Amino acid sequence: MKNRTTLASRSIILGMALGLGSLLAACSYTNAYEAPAPCNLPTTVSYQMHVLPILTKNCYSCHSAQNYKSQNSLFNMENRAEMLNYTNPANGINNVSFMVGNIRHDSGGFQPMPKDADKLSECDIALIKAWVDAGAPNN
């Protein structure tokens, strides 16, 4: 009787080990995570070459000189003084400019922008942040 009990116990343990091995094998990762392509920022971010095309495509439907009043927008991105105010970290929240906080969708008082649209790509956000960090030059 002792041999049957030992044999049954070994069979159960072997069955459990094979079952666990099968489960682990089924958990292999065939769809590996692919990190986004690195964003190669230029040494100097140009407003005209890098930032303006992003703003024109994603922001001007509400924040252009032509549209901002009819869209109940807070400011006109084509007005340099208004843009400097919006990009100045000292005028933002916790030393983060409204421009950067809004496009990153930061919490704590920022408004996710673009409104009713997808978030900007990480590279577009990095370009705009680099431009803001450089003082938002009109270059």
C-alpha positions as CSV (number, residue, x, y, z in Angstrom):
1,M,0.0,0.0,0.0
2,K,2.9,2.3,0.8
3,N,4.3,1.9,-2.7
4,R,0.9,2.8,-4.3
5,T,0.7,5.9,-2.2
6,T,4.3,6.9,-3.1
7,L,3.7,6.1,-6.7
8,A,0.4,8.1,-6.7
9,S,2.1,11.1,-5.0
10,R,4.9,11.0,-7.6
11,S,2.5,10.9,-10.4
12,I,0.6,13.9,-9.0
13,I,3.8,15.9,-8.6
14,L,5.0,15.0,-12.1
15,G,1.6,15.9,-13.5
16,M,1.7,19.2,-11.7
17,A,5.2,20.0,-12.9
18,L,4.3,19.2,-16.5
19,G,1.2,21.3,-16.2
20,L,3.1,24.2,-14.8
21,G,5.8,23.9,-17.5
22,S,3.0,24.0,-20.2
23,L,1.5,27.1,-18.6
24,L,4.9,28.8,-18.5
25,A,5.6,27.9,-22.1
26,A,2.3,29.3,-23.1
27,C,3.2,32.7,-21.6
28,S,6.1,33.4,-23.9
29,Y,6.2,36.9,-25.3
30,T,6.0,36.7,-29.1
31,N,4.7,40.3,-29.3
32,A,7.6,42.0,-27.7
33,Y,7.3,45.6,-26.7
34,E,8.8,47.9,-29.3
35,A,10.1,51.1,-27.9
36,P,9.3,54.2,-29.9
37,A,12.0,55.4,-32.2
38,P,14.3,57.9,-30.5
39,C,13.6,61.5,-31.1
40,N,16.7,63.1,-32.6
41,L,16.4,66.7,-31.5
42,P,18.4,69.3,-33.5
43,T,21.1,71.2,-31.7
44,T,19.1,74.4,-32.1
45,V,15.4,74.1,-32.4
46,S,14.1,76.6,-34.9
47,Y,10.6,78.2,-34.5
48,Q,10.2,78.5,-38.2
49,M,11.5,75.1,-39.2
50,H,10.4,72.9,-36.3
51,V,7.8,74.5,-34.0
52,L,5.6,76.5,-36.4
53,P,4.7,73.5,-38.5
54,I,3.6,71.6,-35.4
55,L,1.5,74.5,-34.2
56,T,0.0,75.2,-37.6
57,K,-1.1,71.6,-38.0
58,N,-2.3,71.0,-34.4
59,C,-3.1,74.3,-32.8
60,Y,-4.0,77.0,-35.3
61,S,-7.6,75.7,-35.8
62,C,-8.3,77.4,-32.4
63,H,-5.3,79.6,-31.7
64,S,-4.6,81.4,-35.0
65,A,-5.2,85.2,-35.5
66,Q,-8.2,84.3,-37.6
67,N,-9.8,81.7,-35.3
68,Y,-9.0,82.4,-31.7
69,K,-11.9,84.7,-30.9
70,S,-14.5,82.6,-32.6
71,Q,-13.2,79.5,-30.8
72,N,-13.3,81.1,-27.4
73,S,-9.5,80.5,-27.2
74,L,-7.5,82.3,-24.5
75,F,-4.8,83.5,-26.9
76,N,-3.6,84.0,-30.4
77,M,-0.4,82.0,-31.1
78,E,0.4,84.4,-34.0
79,N,0.8,87.2,-31.5
80,R,4.4,87.2,-30.3
81,A,3.7,88.8,-26.9
82,E,0.9,86.3,-26.2
83,M,3.1,83.4,-27.2
84,L,5.9,84.5,-24.9
85,N,3.5,84.8,-22.0
86,Y,2.1,81.3,-22.7
87,T,5.6,79.7,-23.1
88,N,7.2,81.5,-20.0
89,P,7.5,78.9,-17.2
90,A,7.2,81.7,-14.6
91,N,3.7,82.4,-15.9
92,G,2.7,78.7,-15.7
93,I,2.2,76.3,-12.8
94,N,5.1,75.2,-10.6
95,N,7.6,76.7,-13.1
96,V,6.1,74.7,-16.0
97,S,4.9,76.8,-18.9
98,F,1.2,76.5,-19.9
99,M,2.5,75.5,-23.4
100,V,4.5,72.6,-22.1
101,G,2.1,71.5,-19.4
102,N,-0.9,71.6,-21.7
103,I,0.7,69.6,-24.6
104,R,2.1,67.0,-22.2
105,H,-1.3,66.7,-20.6
106,D,0.1,67.4,-17.2
107,S,-2.4,67.3,-14.3
108,G,-2.8,70.0,-11.7
109,G,-4.4,72.9,-13.6
110,F,-3.2,72.3,-17.1
111,Q,-5.7,71.8,-20.0
112,P,-4.9,68.9,-22.3
113,M,-4.2,70.3,-25.8
114,P,-4.9,70.0,-28.6
115,K,-8.5,70.1,-27.4
116,D,-10.7,67.3,-28.6
117,A,-7.7,65.7,-30.5
118,D,-5.0,63.2,-30.0
119,K,-2.0,64.1,-27.9
120,L,1.0,65.3,-29.8
121,S,3.8,62.8,-30.5
122,E,6.5,62.5,-27.9
123,C,9.0,64.0,-30.5
124,D,6.7,67.0,-31.2
125,I,6.4,67.6,-27.5
126,A,10.2,67.3,-27.0
127,L,10.8,69.8,-29.9
128,I,8.4,72.3,-28.4
129,K,9.8,71.8,-24.9
130,A,13.4,72.3,-26.2
131,W,12.3,75.5,-27.9
132,V,10.5,76.8,-24.7
133,D,13.5,75.8,-22.6
134,A,15.7,78.0,-25.0
135,G,13.4,81.0,-24.3
136,A,11.0,80.5,-27.2
137,P,13.2,82.4,-29.7
138,N,11.7,83.8,-32.9
139,N,14.2,82.1,-35.1
